[in-house]
């Protein structure tokens, strides 16, 4: 890997030699890359429509039903047999009388012996979005079948679609919160440990007061005043989560502030920021990375807990915590509990294995030669 420095090349080699971490990274990357374009994997709109020789992209653009020969100017319900019949038959009026029969006849390019301008639709692998109601007979939740591979929840929404969107939402939430919290926590801990004295004393008292504030009550109060949203929950979580790394970074900087190389750099006139973040911070990275798996898994668990209790994302959001609540409220539908359990178990295990490998790769005392 010529683009990396020799030190980072050694770290990457050490990470690859940790087979559990390396294969966890590959598997997690595959799952995340699959769920990242979730709208193209699970959606109640076709990816592409060919109608009378023209091409349409409903997943990207709004098209009224009248664009396909219908009567309404609202968005075309592409899963409706009548709309599907209008598309494949080129807009025959008979679709409103016998849509399923005409769809079957249109496969041969003619209806009632007459040639038609045959159209087609190209659907995502899962023909439901996270909030699409499933048109199946029976009382919800419905068991898995060939139409809904993981069944439906208590409101007849496809569980597989909600898992795909929920996995993406949980991972993005955890990565954003962890990145922002780590930056703030590392900076605060570095300032405390490097300068010490009154700076450290004042910071410690502020952290003690802020850490004693009940996070759940603050969330309940804010969500009673403000509408629930993804970014508001991110801001609240970061506001209370940045203290996780302060203690370990502060300890590393307190230990290293009197080392000879730090004193030499000060004597040469090197700026404090350069000493802190170019020379001292790399020595604190091992201890910092040790705590990252706990921050990420804790953030995912916090989001799931808040959604389970009803104080997280809006009820319409594709949340894994809401899926867990559905499993709790529908004990007669074991597929909901199994889906929620295995989704969390696989996601959290892979993340822990990956960051264990990253921690060991940054540790100069560990080699995998």
Phi, psi and omega in degrees: 000084188294339183283348181262153175290160179305322180295314180290330174296319178295320179297318179295321177296318178297321179295317181295329180287341172278092190299323181296316180291320183295313180287332174295320178296318180297313182295317180294321179297319179297313181296319182290321179291330177289317184276342182300311173272058187300327181296335179267354179257319182225111182201151177267014176238143178293152175288324184209140178232133173249119184223117180052044175082356179250155184248140181231149178238081184300334183289341182248340188219150178278131174229127177286163179297332180295338178294341181245021177090011180275188185254343189250151179266002174284168183298139184295128174280092191296337178278351179288133181303325180294317179292318178299322178295318178300322182290309186286336182261358181079019175095031179293137179291338180294348180299332181283347179262313183218072185296318184293321179294320180290323177301317180295318180291328185290346178299332180268001177085011178209152178228128182055036177081000181251137179292144181233161175278087188295131176244179180203164177231141177246112188262157170295166178303323177248120187271034177220143169270179184291341182242016182278125175288138182270129180268084177224141178291151178113165181273140178285150358281145182263143183289164179297146172207190182292339179277319179234099189297330178248016180077194178236164178268195185290348177245022176061042172253145184294125184290320180299318178297320180290327176293318180299310179291321181293323177299313179298315182297316182295317181293314179298318178299314181295318181293318180295312181296318181295318180297312181293317180295321181294318180299313181293315182295318179295317180296315180295317179295323179294317179299314181298309185291325184285315184274326178060203175059222182295325178301313179295318182297314181294315179301318181297320179292320178298317180295319179298318179293314183294322181292335180278353178288127181290111185297317183297319179295321179297317179297316180298316182295314182295319180286343173283338180261316185254152176290141181291137179206164181297311186288330175294319178293323175299313182298317180294317181295319178294321182299330180256349186260352184289345183281354184297326182260355185298314185298313183290321178292318178301316180297318179295321180287324175297324180289323187267350187294338180254012176293159184296320183292331177289317178296321179295319179296320177296319180296329179277357177087016178292139183292155181300317181297322178294317178297317185293309192260347176259326186252321185269323184299319178303328178289339179266358186292324182298311179296324179294313181294335178298329184268346184299318178303323180291325179292315182294310180295325177293324178293317177297317178296323178296315179299316179296321180295314180297319178293323178297321181277349179090015181244019182256235181288165177305152185300333181280349184290148179282084187253137175289330176294321177294326176295321176296321177296321176299320178295322180292324181277349182229070182294342178282357179243081186296339181296334177291316180293316180297319180296313180297316182297309183292328177296311179294317182298314181292314183297311184290322179296315180297318180296319179295316180297320181297312184284336170297318177295320178296317178300313181293327180292329179275349182278113182292345181276348182250131174226158181237034181292000000 
